[in-house]
Each structure stands twice: as C-alpha cells, then as structure tokens.
C-alpha cells in the first residue's frame, strides 16, 4: 500500500510552546512561535517565488499542480511513498531560500522522487548550490532520471546533486564522525520524538544554517523551521507524514 500524507495549516498566531515530547537536549530548544499567515511566498531577494514555474516543475515529477490542491501523489519507485503536496513544499522553500547562498551544501533526507531536491535547486537565488540526498536504494534510479529529464526554465546537471541509497542515519552518523555539516537540511519524513533521529539530523546543520523537518508520531506531527542556531523557530503546519525508521535509532527507554 502507498502511505498518504495529510496536513492542515497551523493557526495564524499560536502561543509560545516547547516541544515537550523531546526527552534529550538537542543543543537548543525547539520552540513553535507562529503559524502561516496570509502573506505571499517570498524568496531570499524579497521577491515572490516563481510559483508558476515551480508548480510546473512539481508536475513534471508527478506531483500536484497548485498550492490549493493539497494532494500528495504516489511515487513511481517500488518501495512506494508519496510526493509531498505543493502546499507543503512552498512554505518550506520560502523559509530555506535565504540560506541557499552561493556554494551552499544541502541535505535532503528521504528524497523520494527527487522533487524537493529539484525545488531547492530551482528556488536557490544563487549558483553553486549542491544537494546530497539519501533514501531507499530503489529510489535512486527513479529520482536521478526525473532530475535529468527536466526541461523548461530548470535544467539540472549531474554535478548539482548526488543521490545515495541506504540508511540515512548511517550516513548522518558517518558525517558526524567526519565533521561534515550542511548549510540547509530538509526531511520529508517525520522523526520519532522517542529516538535520537532529530538530534542526528540537526547535528549536521551549521550554526548559520536552516532546517525544515517533521517531528512527531502519526496524528501528532508538525512541520518545523529552525535556523541560526535556534534563534529562529517556527511551526509551519500540522502534518501526517511517513515515519523515518532505522535500526540505528531505536526508541529510547522510558527510564532514560
């Protein structure tokens, strides 16, 4: 079966709340400050993101065509999954675009069809941005083909991205040992708050960088934006995504 995602916008003004489900310090507290207001989607330069072009690009990967459609679509890879709805990706791109500086390094956990890798590169106001993605092995070929067959205003070159097959948390642990960090990190899966998944993920983020991720168990998930060492933190919306799973990140004991 194909897992589905659903989501609703967070209230325009929500109270200052701490993510009480986190049982270990992550280097800085994650605090939800506010939800999405009725404002245009902006790029790093302060102008509007090219929504028409991004919508067309999203469709080329098999996704929905409008932020109002709110419709996740099935992926082609045998392992299944969905392509996130455009209404999820545009708010994430709006927050991350200012951090896609010249030569920025980006990590895409759970790249799936490759669509968010493409959207990040397309929304980058600067050249030289490179994305590394990790997902299940069977998604690598599909996503690579999707990236290289794009046409129109966005044509991607092989040197702009790298897709790796395997356990993302194995990669994160290896990069931790190597001291490798990223300017932007994004996850299309939801992290289990009873594991070290989020700590491993945010641990690879540079202090001046930005992250968008999903946190929580089914029915209790939120999509968050964190940047500048925790100085910026925002609950973007309520979501219901597939859970990130790995034998390397077992649930913590209640006694810990």
C-alpha positions in Angstrom: 0.0 0.0 0.0 1.0 3.6 -0.5 1.3 5.8 2.6 -0.6 9.1 2.3 0.1 12.4 3.9 -2.4 15.0 5.0 -1.9 18.4 6.5 -3.7 21.5 7.8 -2.3 24.9 8.3 -1.3 25.9 11.9 -3.2 28.8 13.5 -2.0 32.2 12.4 -1.0 33.0 15.9 -0.1 30.2 18.3 1.2 30.5 21.8 4.9 30.1 22.8 5.2 26.4 23.3 8.0 24.0 24.0 8.2 20.6 22.2 7.6 18.6 25.4 8.0 15.3 23.6 11.8 15.7 23.3 13.5 13.9 26.1 17.1 14.9 25.3 18.6 18.3 24.8 19.3 19.0 21.1 21.8 21.8 21.5 18.9 24.4 21.6 15.3 24.3 22.4 12.7 23.9 19.6 10.0 26.4 20.1 6.9 26.9 18.0 6.4 30.6 17.5 3.6 31.1 15.0 1.9 29.5 12.0 1.4 30.7 8.4 -0.2 34.0 7.9 -1.9 35.3 4.7 1.2 36.6 3.0 2.8 36.0 -0.4 5.6 33.4 -0.7 8.9 35.3 -0.7 12.3 34.4 -1.9 15.7 35.3 -0.5 15.8 38.5 -2.5 12.5 39.6 -1.1 10.6 39.0 -4.3 7.9 36.4 -4.9 9.0 32.8 -5.6 8.3 31.8 -9.2 5.2 29.8 -8.3 4.1 29.1 -11.9 7.5 27.7 -12.8 7.7 25.8 -9.5 4.2 24.4 -10.0 5.1 23.2 -13.5 8.3 21.6 -12.2 6.4 19.9 -9.4 4.0 18.4 -12.0 7.0 17.0 -14.1 7.9 14.9 -11.1 4.3 13.6 -10.8 3.2 16.0 -8.1 0.1 18.2 -7.8 -0.1 21.5 -9.7 -1.3 24.0 -7.2 -0.8 25.0 -3.5 -4.6 24.9 -3.2 -4.8 21.3 -4.5 -3.3 19.9 -1.3 -2.9 16.5 -2.8 0.1 14.2 -2.2 0.7 11.9 -5.2 2.1 8.3 -5.3 5.8 7.8 -6.2 6.9 5.5 -9.0 9.5 3.6 -7.0 8.6 0.1 -6.0 9.0 1.0 -2.3 6.1 3.4 -2.6 5.7 6.6 -0.7 4.2 9.9 -1.8 5.3 13.1 -3.5 4.6 15.8 -1.0 1.9 18.3 -1.9 3.0 21.6 -3.3 1.2 23.3 -0.3 3.9 21.6 1.9 6.9 22.4 -0.2 6.3 26.1 -1.0 6.3 27.2 2.7 9.5 25.2 3.2 11.1 26.7 0.2 10.2 30.2 1.3 12.0 29.7 4.6 15.0 27.9 3.2 15.7 30.1 0.1 17.6 32.8 2.0 20.1 30.2 3.2 20.7 28.8 -0.3 23.8 31.0 -0.7 26.5 30.6 -3.3 28.1 27.2 -2.9 25.6 26.1 -0.2 25.6 22.4 0.7 22.1 20.9 1.2 21.0 17.5 2.7 17.6 16.0 1.6 16.6 13.1 3.8 14.1 10.9 2.0 14.4 12.5 -1.4 11.8 10.1 -2.9 11.0 11.1 -6.5 13.7 13.8 -6.3 11.2 16.6 -6.4 12.3 18.5 -3.3 15.9 18.4 -4.5 14.8 19.9 -7.7 12.6 22.5 -6.0 15.5 23.5 -3.7 17.8 24.0 -6.7 15.2 25.9 -8.6 14.4 28.2 -5.7 18.1 28.9 -4.9 18.8 32.6 -5.7 22.5 31.8 -6.1 24.5 29.4 -8.2 26.8 26.6 -7.0 24.2 25.0 -4.6 24.6 21.3 -4.4 22.2 18.7 -2.8 23.0 15.3 -1.3 20.0 13.1 -0.8 19.6 9.7 1.0 16.7 7.4 0.6 16.0 3.7 -0.1 18.1 2.2 -2.9 15.3 1.7 -5.4 14.5 5.4 -5.4 18.0 6.4 -6.6 17.5 5.5 -10.3 13.9 6.9 -10.5 14.9 10.2 -8.8 18.1 10.6 -11.0 16.1 10.0 -14.2 13.5 12.6 -13.0 16.2 15.2 -12.3 18.0 14.7 -15.7 14.9 14.8 -17.9 13.6 18.1 -16.7 13.0 20.8 -19.3 11.8 24.4 -19.4 13.5 27.0 -17.2 15.0 24.5 -14.9 17.6 22.0 -16.3 19.7 20.2 -13.8 23.2 18.9 -14.2 24.6 15.8 -12.6 27.1 17.8 -10.6 24.3 19.7 -8.8 23.1 16.7 -6.9 24.0 13.3 -5.6 21.5 10.6 -4.5 22.7 7.8 -2.1 20.8 4.6 -1.4 20.7 3.2 2.1 20.1 4.2 5.7 20.1 7.9 6.1 21.0 7.7 9.8 24.1 5.6 8.9 25.2 8.5 6.7 24.4 11.0 9.4 26.5 9.1 11.9 29.4 8.8 9.4 29.2 12.5 8.6 29.2 13.2 12.4 32.4 11.2 12.7 33.9 13.1 9.7 32.7 16.5 10.9 30.7 17.1 7.8 28.0 19.8 8.0 25.4 21.4 5.7 24.0 24.9 5.2 20.5 23.6 4.7 18.9 20.3 5.8 15.4 19.1 4.9 13.5 16.0 5.8 10.3 14.7 4.0 9.9 12.0 6.7 8.7 12.5 10.3 11.1 11.9 13.1 10.1 9.8 16.1 10.5 12.0 19.2 11.4 9.0 21.3 14.6 8.5 19.3 17.8 10.3 18.5 16.8 10.9 14.9 16.3 14.6 15.2 19.5 15.1 17.2 21.5 13.3 14.5 19.7 15.3 11.8 20.1 18.8 13.3 23.6 17.9 14.4 24.8 18.1 10.8 23.4 21.7 10.4 25.9 24.6 10.5 25.2 27.2 13.2 24.4 29.7 10.5 22.2 27.3 8.6 18.5 26.4 8.3 16.4 23.3 8.6 12.8 22.2 7.8 11.7 18.9 9.3 8.7 17.0 10.5 8.5 15.7 14.1 6.0 13.5 15.9 4.2 10.3 15.7 1.2 9.7 13.4 -1.7 12.1 14.3 0.6 14.3 16.3 3.1 15.7 13.8 4.3 19.2 13.0 6.5 20.6 10.3 9.1 23.0 11.7 11.5 25.6 10.5 14.7 26.2 12.6 17.6 28.5 11.7 20.6 30.4 13.0 21.4 28.2 15.9 17.8 28.1 17.2 17.3 31.9 17.1 14.5 31.3 14.6 12.0 28.6 15.1 8.5 28.2 13.6 5.8 25.7 13.4 4.8 25.8 9.7 1.8 23.4 9.7 0.4 20.3 11.2 1.2 17.2 9.0 0.9 13.5 8.8 3.9 12.0 7.0 5.5 8.6 6.8 7.8 7.9 9.8 11.5 7.7 9.5 12.7 4.2 10.5 16.1 2.9 11.2 17.6 0.1 13.3 20.3 2.6 14.2 17.8 4.8 16.0 15.7 2.6 18.3 13.1 4.2 20.6 14.6 5.4 23.9 13.8 3.6 27.1 11.2 5.4 29.3 13.8 5.4 32.0 16.3 7.4 30.0 
